[in-house]
Amino acid sequence: MPELIQTLKAIKKSELEERKFLAALQGKDLGDEQEEQGKTFDDIRRKALGIDSSADDITSLRGEFAAEAGFGIGMGLGYSKE
């Protein structure tokens, strides 16, 4: 399965490069606008759980995310929101 995913990513990248090239021939500069900065699965889970913090913020370690990171109540993570 990982090989299939990598193959599909390579095909997508190849097609993107081809589109950029064809656009450049027509005088258009697509740059990096075409590449999607998609959300990760964890970003979507965090939003669904009502956590507005980004993944690199300590306040996002709540509930399931804290348990996955090895933190939780009485497990060594202490912070207070001010």
N, C-alpha and C positions, 0 to 999 in steps of 0.2 A: 504494500500500500504506500509506503513512503516514496518508493521509486515512481509510482504513478503521480503522486502529488508534485514531486520535483519535475517530472516530465511536463506536466500541465503548466507549471510556473514558467518553465523554459520556453514553452510554445507561446504563452501569453507575452513574455518579454520579447521574444523574437517578432511577434506580430506588432507589438508596440513600436519597436525600433523601425520596422518597415513603414508603419504609418507616419512616424516622425520624418523619415527620409523622404517619402512621397510628398508630405506637406512642405518640406524644405525645398523640394524641386519646384513647387508652386509658389514659393516665396513666403510661406507662412512659417512662423516659429512657434511650435507647440511647447517647447521647453519641457518643464516638469509638470505642467498643468494637467496633462493627460493621465499621469500616474495618480492613482487613488491612494489617499492616506486613510484607508479603511480602519474601522474600529476593530479592536481585538475582541475575542469572546469574553475575556475578563472585563473589558470596558462595558460591554453590554450587560453582563451579570451585575456589575457594580451599580449601573444605572437602574436596573430592575429592582435591586434591593434598596434603592433610595439613597445611595451613597453618592454625594456630589463631588467628592474629592477625586483627584487623579491617582493613578497607580503609584506614583512616587511620593505621595503624601502619607504620613504616618496615620492620619485620621481615617484613611480608607481601610485600615486593618480592623475590621469589625466583623462579627459573625463568622460566616464560613471562611472569609478571607483570613481572619486572624487564626482560625484553627488550621488552615492550610499552611500558614507561615510558621506555625508552632507557637503562637501566642494566644492569649486569652485571659480570662479572669483567673488570677492566681498562677499564671504561667510565665510571668516575667515582664509583661508589657505594662508600663504605667505612664499615663499622660493625662493631662486635663485640658479641656477646651476652655479658653478664656474669651 
